[in-house]
Amino acid sequence: RADCVGFAEKAVGQHQLRFDAAKPPFAALKPGQYALVVEAVREVGGRELLRIPFDWPVTASRHLDAKGEHELGLVKLDLNP
């Protein structure tokens, strides 16, 4: 989890995040298998966790997604070299 980038307490709705592979913490990632993990937890109620696995470094454009069942909608991951 040392390479984890967290964003706590986002409001309900759509969110777009962009990261530059040449900047920390991504510039220091070793080649391997990783996963985008998105978790929704309500103070009282449901919890849902989605994982989208991918290989690093990115060598070709890929569009991956996962759909939640209760707490999360569609989560998209676009990877570009």
C-alpha positions as CSV (number, residue, x, y, z in Angstrom):
1,R,0.0,0.0,0.0
2,A,3.0,2.3,0.0
3,D,2.3,3.2,-3.6
4,C,-1.4,3.9,-2.9
5,V,-2.9,7.2,-3.9
6,G,-6.0,7.8,-1.9
7,F,-8.9,10.3,-2.2
8,A,-11.1,10.2,0.8
9,E,-14.7,11.5,1.2
10,K,-15.6,12.4,-2.4
11,A,-19.2,13.6,-2.8
12,V,-21.7,11.5,-4.7
13,G,-21.4,12.0,-8.4
14,Q,-19.0,11.6,-11.3
15,H,-15.3,12.2,-10.8
16,Q,-12.4,12.3,-13.2
17,L,-8.8,11.9,-12.0
18,R,-5.8,12.2,-14.2
19,F,-2.3,11.1,-13.4
20,D,1.0,11.6,-15.2
21,A,3.2,8.5,-15.4
22,A,6.3,10.6,-15.4
23,K,5.5,12.1,-12.0
24,P,5.5,10.6,-8.5
25,P,4.4,8.2,-7.3
26,F,3.9,6.6,-10.7
27,A,7.4,7.4,-12.0
28,A,8.9,5.1,-9.4
29,L,6.6,2.1,-10.0
30,K,8.4,-1.1,-10.9
31,P,7.1,-3.2,-13.8
32,G,4.4,-5.6,-12.7
33,Q,0.7,-6.3,-12.2
34,Y,-1.3,-3.6,-10.4
35,A,-4.9,-2.8,-9.8
36,L,-7.0,0.3,-9.6
37,V,-9.1,-0.1,-6.4
38,V,-12.2,2.0,-5.8
39,E,-14.1,1.6,-2.5
40,A,-17.3,3.1,-1.3
41,V,-18.2,2.9,2.3
42,R,-21.2,4.4,4.0
43,E,-21.0,5.4,7.7
44,V,-24.2,3.4,8.2
45,G,-25.0,1.0,5.4
46,G,-23.3,-0.5,2.4
47,R,-19.8,-1.1,1.3
48,E,-18.5,-2.0,-2.1
49,L,-15.0,-2.5,-3.6
50,L,-14.1,-2.7,-7.3
51,R,-10.7,-3.8,-8.7
52,I,-9.5,-3.2,-12.2
53,P,-6.2,-5.1,-12.8
54,F,-3.7,-3.8,-15.3
55,D,0.0,-4.3,-16.2
56,W,2.6,-1.6,-15.7
57,P,4.2,0.0,-17.6
58,V,1.5,0.7,-20.1
59,T,2.7,-0.3,-23.6
60,A,-0.6,0.2,-25.5
61,S,-3.8,2.1,-25.0
62,R,-6.3,0.2,-23.0
63,H,-9.8,1.0,-21.9
64,L,-10.9,-1.1,-18.9
65,D,-14.0,-0.9,-16.6
66,A,-15.9,-2.4,-13.8
67,K,-19.5,-1.9,-12.6
68,G,-20.6,-1.9,-9.1
69,E,-23.8,-3.6,-7.9
70,H,-25.0,-1.4,-5.0
71,E,-22.8,1.5,-4.0
72,L,-20.7,2.2,-7.1
73,G,-21.7,2.8,-10.7
74,L,-19.4,2.3,-13.7
75,V,-15.7,2.9,-13.1
76,K,-13.6,3.4,-16.2
77,L,-9.8,3.2,-16.5
78,D,-8.1,4.6,-19.6
79,L,-4.4,3.8,-19.9
80,N,-2.3,5.5,-22.5
81,P,1.5,5.0,-23.0
